[in-house]
């Protein structure tokens, strides 16, 4: 999470820096253009590039995902099993922080800051709302009601959905009619520009990122440019600059500033500089069509680039997955997932008919076996290392579980002999071949011997070290993995790299035990935390078929 926030902050800061350069280049142009540039920089803090990348990934029309080569080929979800009788091993997200206590403390500090900021804003708003309620309406033509309040608050436009122009009591008698009209014109300009709404949105940015000075600096730039934009509009509408400047100076002598940035007043920003600009009435350059086009293209590119990146990344991953694993399309996975999660209906079934399915089934070369057996009229399945799971018939050859959205269907060969089964779960189809009880018992004896002797499978520690070092170097090694696991690893690469970045450098890797599924479990000690890493025994050609890891407290 911290890595995500830091990435978002530097990306938004870089965007704000680019806006600052453009604003300097446009300093002789109309202030309204610079205002909207600064507002875009503010809004960027509410839209992480990672969100745009995710949207681009979602929009990819032919995105496809790898089908794991075996049910134990997992990276982040714990020891994957065909049927989960209980929750899988508690595996932290690869983006989790190695020291959760520090995260809790930082989150509490951030939340306290947000609470204080919201409370202060609410108090100021309630005070201003009370002033508006007690103000009396006056007969003045205009696009919004004008009210006079018994307070010395500066003239301002108050409210977003039902705005009113608020004038302090006695101001009309202190200003000439021309000065008052120029002040009212200034507030009407704020109304047309929807300045209260954009100021409120930036307030949200300042509340969420109260700890980050850049957001407060952006607020000062927005205030300066919005006031200058309204000044330019007042002068352009025909008001005398000297009279307008005199009116602003009188307002400043008589009134106090509005407590809310989202209540646009007439003073605001650097008063001396504003008056100098008003009095000099500098002409603003018209923006050429070419300049407008370049700015528009830059804005479109800032949104389109992450969208395109996400779109192309998924397309590239899909092509790689299909080439390596013959993975199903996302539409096929979605259809399977629907079939697997929709309500299943039990059909009549003679218990004796189930006996032909009983026995042992093995998923590839994995140590996990599926035991299918019957107890009276109950049909049960049990994976190595787990408790039994009852299944129910939905057809003569297909059964469903109720503790998890999964089904198993049996396959038969010549003469009706049962040759295997297929597990239907999580949108995938995973086959298992039927084996003899002797094969199962021999594998169980061997597994139990490995568990008791606590001897890791050959090559697993070296394989883990190569993998960790390759991720640390920024060049993940996929050559040691079976195709299904490699495709899954590529899909999860950003999370894996973020997780290792937070853990820091590896200091040691030591063997701990053999788990009930036959996986080798190691403990990794890193600069900023410890992890438990599980790896399946290497295949005959030295490949890794499954791996998981979790951060230890």
HELIX and SHEET records of a PDB file:
HELIX    1   1 UNK A    2  UNK A   25  1                                  24    
HELIX    2   2 UNK A   31  UNK A   44  1                                  14    
HELIX    3   3 UNK A   49  UNK A   59  1                                  11    
HELIX    4   4 UNK A  100  UNK A  134  1                                  35    
HELIX    5   5 UNK A  171  UNK A  174  1                                   4    
HELIX    6   6 UNK A  177  UNK A  193  1                                  17    
HELIX    7   7 UNK A  195  UNK A  208  1                                  14    
HELIX    8   8 UNK A  213  UNK A  236  1                                  24    
HELIX    9   9 UNK A  241  UNK A  254  1                                  14    
HELIX   10  10 UNK A  271  UNK A  280  1                                  10    
HELIX   11  11 UNK A  289  UNK A  325  1                                  37    
HELIX   12  12 UNK A  330  UNK A  341  1                                  12    
HELIX   13  13 UNK A  351  UNK A  357  5                                   7    
HELIX   14  14 UNK A  414  UNK A  416  5                                   3    
HELIX   15  15 UNK A  437  UNK A  453  1                                  17    
HELIX   16  16 UNK A  460  UNK A  472  1                                  13    
HELIX   17  17 UNK A  483  UNK A  491  1                                   9    
HELIX   18  18 UNK A  493  UNK A  503  1                                  11    
SHEET    1   A 5 UNK A 136  UNK A 137  0                                        
SHEET    2   A 5 UNK A 146  UNK A 149 -1                                        
SHEET    3   A 5 UNK A 164  UNK A 168  1                                        
SHEET    4   A 5 UNK A 156  UNK A 158 -1                                        
SHEET    5   A 5 UNK A 264  UNK A 265 -1                                        
SHEET    1   B 9 UNK A 359  UNK A 362  0                                        
SHEET    2   B 9 UNK A 369  UNK A 375 -1                                        
SHEET    3   B 9 UNK A 378  UNK A 383 -1                                        
SHEET    4   B 9 UNK A 389  UNK A 395 -1                                        
SHEET    5   B 9 UNK A 398  UNK A 401 -1                                        
SHEET    6   B 9 UNK A 406  UNK A 412 -1                                        
SHEET    7   B 9 UNK A 418  UNK A 425 -1                                        
SHEET    8   B 9 UNK A 428  UNK A 435 -1                                        
SHEET    9   B 9 UNK A 359  UNK A 362 -1                                        
SHEET    1   C 4 UNK A 506  UNK A 514  0                                        
SHEET    2   C 4 UNK A 520  UNK A 526 -1                                        
SHEET    3   C 4 UNK A 529  UNK A 535 -1                                        
SHEET    4   C 4 UNK A 547  UNK A 552 -1                                        
END                                                                             
